[in-house]
């Protein structure tokens, strides 16, 4: 796994552009539905929506 970090900036409307390489490493592409949630101080998690829903249906924590 490569996990190449990239610095991004949150714009005035709260949006962030995630580099394509990071999306590709995560198995995501343009149009992917994701669930976003806070995972503590300074950490935001994006989960593929179908994976998050499967976890909820099977009683696993996000």
N, C-alpha and C positions, 0 to 999 in steps of 0.2 A: 504494500500500500504506500502511495507516494506522500499524501498529506502535505502538500505544499501550501504554506500559509500565505495569505494576501491581506494587506491592509485595505480596508474599505471605509467609506465615510457615510454617515447617516445624513441625508439631506434635510432641508427645512420641512419637508412634508413627512419625514419619518421613514423614507424609503432608502433601501440599500441595494446596490447592484452587486450581485455575487458573480465572480469570475466563472466563465464557462468551464475551466479546468476543475474547479472545486465542485461544480454541479456534476460534471462527468464522473469524478471520483466517487461521488455519493450516489451515482446511478439516477440522477435527475436530469431533466432537460426542460426547455421552454414549454410551458403549458402544464407542467407537473403540478398536481394538487398536493399541497403540503399543509400540515398543521404546525403552527408556531406557538411556542410557549416559553415562559421564563423558567430557567432551571437554577435560580439563585442569583446572587450578586454578580452582575456583569455577564451573564451567560444566557443566550437565547438558543433554543433548539428548534430545528426544522425537521419534521418527520414526514415521510411519505404518508399521505392521508390513508391509503389502504392499509399500510402497516400499523398505523396508530389505531385504526378501527378494529383490525384483527386482534391487537393487544387488548383493547377494551372488551371485546366479545369473549376473549379467553381468560379474562380476569387478571391480566398482567398490568403492572403500572407502566405509565408512559415514561 
